[in-house]
Amino acid sequence: MIEKKLKIPVGITVFIGVILKLMNNPYGSIVFTIGFAGYFLLKLIRLSRTQKFFWTKYHYIQLGLLILGIGFLILMYFNYPYSRLGFVIVLLLESIVSLRIMITSVIGDSNFRMILSFLGKLLRR
């Protein structure tokens, strides 16, 4: 319930933070940090609502990536070298893992692997 209410303000905050950062506004980095911290906290809340019995290795990987993302976000606020690169890589990996969790929850792990093997055989021909 709280995720749906906070989804739009967090998205707007991230968008405004990106625009301010691109224009080298002094408030851009703090707005960007607040927005993405809210995004990662919403992802953590959504992940924590999943019952521990249903957690797979991908849930633990996503949890680790979310914690790494928050760490890189803090380092990026302090202009640490290579923090932007780490942040982008962690954000990309977290999105891929989140997509895998979503697909696996909808069609099942064995069906997903069967589809991937079928596509692999199809592309080899």
C-alpha positions as CSV (number, residue, x, y, z in Angstrom):
1,M,0.0,0.0,0.0
2,I,2.7,2.5,0.9
3,E,4.7,1.6,-2.2
4,K,1.9,2.7,-4.5
5,K,1.5,6.0,-2.7
6,L,5.3,6.7,-2.7
7,K,6.0,5.4,-6.3
8,I,5.1,8.6,-8.1
9,P,6.8,11.1,-5.7
10,V,10.0,9.0,-5.8
11,G,9.9,8.9,-9.6
12,I,9.4,12.6,-9.8
13,T,12.3,13.2,-7.3
14,V,14.6,11.1,-9.3
15,F,13.7,12.8,-12.5
16,I,14.1,16.3,-11.0
17,G,17.4,15.2,-9.5
18,V,18.7,14.0,-12.8
19,I,17.7,17.3,-14.5
20,L,19.3,19.4,-11.8
21,K,22.5,17.3,-11.9
22,L,22.7,17.7,-15.7
23,M,22.5,21.5,-15.2
24,N,25.2,21.5,-12.5
25,N,22.8,22.9,-10.0
26,P,24.2,22.7,-6.4
27,Y,21.0,21.0,-5.2
28,G,21.1,18.3,-7.9
29,S,23.2,15.8,-6.1
30,I,21.2,15.9,-2.9
31,V,17.9,15.6,-4.8
32,F,19.3,12.8,-6.9
33,T,20.5,11.0,-3.8
34,I,17.2,11.3,-2.0
35,G,15.3,10.1,-5.0
36,F,17.3,7.0,-5.6
37,A,17.6,6.3,-1.9
38,G,13.8,6.3,-1.9
39,Y,13.7,4.0,-4.9
40,F,16.1,1.5,-3.2
41,L,14.1,1.7,0.0
42,L,10.9,0.9,-1.9
43,K,12.6,-2.1,-3.5
44,L,13.8,-3.2,-0.1
45,I,10.2,-2.9,1.3
46,R,8.8,-4.9,-1.6
47,L,11.5,-7.5,-1.2
48,S,10.9,-7.8,2.6
49,R,7.2,-8.5,2.0
50,T,8.1,-11.7,0.2
51,Q,7.9,-14.6,2.7
52,K,11.3,-16.0,3.5
53,F,10.0,-19.5,2.6
54,F,9.6,-18.4,-1.0
55,W,13.1,-16.8,-1.3
56,T,15.4,-18.1,-3.9
57,K,19.0,-17.4,-4.6
58,Y,17.9,-14.5,-6.8
59,H,16.2,-12.8,-3.9
60,Y,19.4,-12.9,-1.9
61,I,21.4,-11.6,-4.9
62,Q,18.8,-8.8,-5.2
63,L,19.2,-7.9,-1.5
64,G,23.0,-7.8,-1.9
65,L,22.7,-5.6,-5.0
66,L,20.3,-3.2,-3.3
67,I,22.7,-2.8,-0.4
68,L,25.6,-2.3,-2.8
69,G,23.5,0.2,-4.8
70,I,22.8,2.3,-1.6
71,G,26.6,2.2,-0.9
72,F,27.5,3.4,-4.3
73,L,24.9,6.1,-4.1
74,I,26.4,7.4,-0.9
75,L,29.9,7.2,-2.5
76,M,28.5,9.0,-5.6
77,Y,27.2,11.8,-3.3
78,F,30.7,12.4,-2.0
79,N,32.2,12.3,-5.6
80,Y,34.2,9.2,-5.0
81,P,36.0,8.0,-8.1
82,Y,34.3,5.2,-10.2
83,S,31.2,5.4,-8.0
84,R,29.1,6.3,-11.0
85,L,30.3,3.3,-12.9
86,G,29.6,1.0,-9.9
87,F,26.2,2.6,-9.4
88,V,25.2,2.1,-13.0
89,I,26.5,-1.5,-13.1
90,V,24.7,-2.4,-9.8
91,L,21.5,-0.7,-11.1
92,L,21.7,-2.7,-14.3
93,L,22.3,-6.0,-12.5
94,E,19.6,-5.4,-10.0
95,S,17.1,-4.8,-12.9
96,I,18.1,-8.0,-14.6
97,V,17.7,-10.0,-11.3
98,S,14.4,-8.3,-10.7
99,L,13.2,-9.3,-14.1
100,R,14.4,-12.9,-13.6
101,I,12.5,-13.0,-10.3
102,M,9.3,-11.6,-11.9
103,I,9.5,-14.1,-14.9
104,T,10.2,-17.0,-12.6
105,S,7.3,-16.2,-10.3
106,V,4.9,-16.0,-13.3
107,I,5.9,-19.0,-15.4
108,G,8.1,-21.0,-13.1
109,D,11.8,-21.8,-13.1
110,S,11.7,-25.0,-15.1
111,N,9.5,-23.5,-17.8
112,F,11.8,-20.5,-18.0
113,R,14.8,-22.7,-18.4
114,M,13.0,-24.8,-21.1
115,I,12.2,-21.6,-23.0
116,L,15.8,-20.4,-22.8
117,S,17.1,-23.8,-24.0
118,F,14.6,-23.8,-26.9
119,L,15.6,-20.3,-27.9
120,G,19.3,-21.3,-27.7
121,K,18.7,-24.3,-30.0
122,L,16.7,-22.1,-32.3
123,L,19.4,-19.5,-32.6
124,R,22.1,-22.2,-33.2
125,R,20.4,-23.4,-36.4
